């Protein structure tokens, strides 16, 4: 959408940051062509996932792999407890983000059915509903809270027990995702349980990566029992956006 700006704005350097494989989102051929042209024009291309490397380098050799990061200090300090936590039982497994077609509703149903002592708090707009979505909404240990103001995200994470990333690994676009939520969860000191995909293995974070539903449930219980959460804080702090900017400038 912003491709025409390169002919309107006077600039010395054009830096393009690519965060996804757009072809996995069902966009038009014109959109893909525009992105390709923009990448070719750039003086430097930043890409956030290692799986994007071949795609980017085929279009522009002057590129740099910089995974996503986090505003670490945004998640430090004392935060007011959201009222929802007064009406649900601990431990709380939280998901923050859009609920799209890559969200694994079947995994959520499996976890909520098997781990009835854990409350699953899903925060974000529901932009896609699966066949079992109405069933999930009726389950006592699942709350679809809806979207919250971004400034309040630290509040919800502060009073949760573990952060989850229940995505569908059968979708090609997942491999190219560098999940911001993983860094945000850890900046709040939360252990993270996620399904396993290439980029998450590549960044070598302390997250628990599950290859199937049973392992996800096992890791979830294990993560909740973790007492020392310094490892997660250290990882998030090392991936603060300030360090990412320094890497880009240096390169």
Helices and strands as residue ranges (DSSP letters): G 3-7, E 15-18, G 22-25, H 29-41, E 44-47, G 50-52, H 53-57, E 63-65, G 72-75, G 83-86, E 92-96, H 105-114, E 119-123, H 133-138, E 142-146, G 150-152, H 153-158, E 162-165, G 172-176, H 180-187, E 191-195, H 198-203, E 208-210, H 213-224, H 230-238, H 241-250
